[in-house]
Amino acid sequence: MRNIRIKITYEGTRYQGWQKQDTSDNTIQGKFETLLSRMCGEEITIQGSGRTDAGVHALGQIANFHTGCTMTTEEMLTYINQYLPEDIAVVEAEEVPERFHSRLNAKGKRYVYRVWNSSIPNVFWRRYVHTVPEELDIQAMKEAAVHLLGEHDFKSFTSTKKGKKSTVRRIDRIGIDKEGDMITFIYEGNGFLYHMVRILTGTLLEVGKGKRTPHSIPDLLLAKNRELAGELVPGKGLVLEEVYY
């Protein structure tokens, strides 16, 4: 069996996220498994590096699948892009060692969240930004972000219910940059929990609005209580930019 690794880009606006669902065939994973099974003439299961939520986009989602298909990776790339919908594309395809797993072998990820900080909506970016009309204190948000760096238990920043899986993660970088009315939040770390980036962003935005102070973040981490953290901002502002191996 061959192991094929692909790099995918998609606009997630009209999809119910990455993960295949019994109640909907409108998922990224579902679209790929249907297409790849037809291409290979066998049932294909594809593994993604992470499960992006409904409405979330990707520039560098990594996935892999095992197949006995004899097509070259170049032929696969051509075939896949010929039949994918216009808002999904595969930009790379290569054969990798049998044991490679897109999720289990990932060392880290970079996510970007974009906020349009204006009372006037940006009609061209409306599918890719969360609009916040209030004035935001960029410096205060940067000060708050410093407290989130390093390894912590991020239980306060996930929608995951009680479970056995660890909620400890490491964040290596949080960049907050403003250019014109666009604010870009950049998150790099060894892994992110369910809704984690969106809750972190919602919390930082509350700091920017003056609803909480930068120095409240350490206590929020220690509390391990989702109800004390900020709002879950919309998925449309989020992009999975890169997965590191």
PEMOJO-V737179 format. One record per backbone hydrogen bond with DSSP energy under -1.0 kcal/mol. CO is the residue of the C=O (numbers start at 1). NH is the residue of the N-H. If there is no record, write none. Layout:
CO_NH ; CO_NH
This chain:
2_67 ; 3_96 ; 4_65 ; 5_94 ; 6_63 ; 7_91 ; 7_92 ; 8_61 ; 9_89 ; 10_58 ; 12_15 ; 12_55 ; 15_55 ; 17_28 ; 18_29 ; 26_16 ; 27_31 ; 28_32 ; 29_33 ; 30_34 ; 31_35 ; 32_36 ; 33_37 ; 34_38 ; 35_39 ; 36_40 ; 37_41 ; 47_64 ; 50_52 ; 52_18 ; 53_56 ; 57_240 ; 58_10 ; 61_8 ; 62_49 ; 63_6 ; 64_47 ; 65_4 ; 67_2 ; 72_76 ; 73_77 ; 74_78 ; 75_79 ; 76_80 ; 77_81 ; 78_82 ; 79_83 ; 80_84 ; 85_88 ; 87_11 ; 89_9 ; 92_7 ; 94_5 ; 97_100 ; 101_105 ; 108_244 ; 109_189 ; 110_241 ; 110_242 ; 111_187 ; 112_239 ; 113_185 ; 114_130 ; 115_183 ; 116_118 ; 116_132 ; 125_128 ; 130_116 ; 136_138 ; 137_141 ; 138_142 ; 139_143 ; 140_144 ; 141_145 ; 142_146 ; 145_148 ; 146_149 ; 150_171 ; 152_169 ; 154_157 ; 167_154 ; 169_152 ; 170_190 ; 171_150 ; 173_188 ; 175_186 ; 177_184 ; 179_182 ; 181_117 ; 182_179 ; 183_115 ; 184_177 ; 185_113 ; 186_175 ; 187_111 ; 188_172 ; 188_173 ; 189_109 ; 193_196 ; 194_159 ; 195_199 ; 196_200 ; 197_201 ; 198_202 ; 198_233 ; 199_203 ; 200_204 ; 201_205 ; 202_206 ; 203_207 ; 204_208 ; 205_209 ; 206_211 ; 207_210 ; 208_137 ; 213_216 ; 214_217 ; 216_220 ; 217_221 ; 218_222 ; 219_223 ; 225_228 ; 226_229 ; 235_238 ; 237_114 ; 238_57 ; 239_112 ; 240_59 ; 240_60 ; 242_110 ; 244_107 ; 244_108
